[in-house]
């Protein structure tokens, strides 16, 4: 690729995966984490972009503590990073005439729809994290001429704490596990998401909003059961009430993959993706 690529949030779970994909393809890039670039400082961001003049900006930076975002100090950090930080990146990207790839979330929806959420469906976030990420989306659309907004859900990967590692670790010390069975969504391997992010810019698919997860749906119980299918542990289904949480979780957050499928990107079922992920652990 003949581009000047910037990966923001390169030390996070998704950012590290994206850097791995770029490395495998021998694509040059600059990666920055929060210690290298404070995206909440507009002057710092503007100066960094003016110096490096990236043509492609992969924005993987995010405050992802969903429960922590419900109260201080997390509520302020969530707003600063996920909303205002995104605003700063959007304005700087437009300043250098770059293309931005911004990662958003299924939490922009309220989870009450029994059908798939289309890309243009009405948004209605019910937790602080979802509200801030939606505000970030709005800043991108308002500011940037060239953008991809990619919503994802139930993300897991090799570079960070996530549901798959939690289940595998708990299985080492428990004979039985209880997992909620009344929340339905689409699991997503970070490798699949990183591949699509790069695919979008390499193939110059139409700008706009996309929703990327692995194919198929599951409850957390079904997801856990598949993760632990070869482990000597019993997985029991329970209702969400068994695990009270500070932040609202959508009960039905299945997002349509239509636009991704139209783009020609080769996706995989969540089961195949999980099998491949576990092979490489």
Secondary structure, 3 states (H helix, E strand, C coil): CCCCEEEECCCCHHHHHHHHHHHHCCCCCEEECCCCCCCCCHHHHHHHHHHHCCCEEEECCCCCCCCHHHCCCHHHHHHHHHHHHHHHHHHHHHHCCCEEEEEEEHHHCCCCCCCCECCCCCCCCCCHHHHHHHHHHHHHHHHCCCEEEEEECCEECCCCCCHHHHHHHHHCCCCEEEEECCCEECCEEHHHHHHHHHHHHHCCCCCEEEECCCECCEEHHHHHHHHCCCCCCEEEEECHHHCCCCCCCCCECCECCHHHHHCCCCCCEHHHHHHHHHHCC
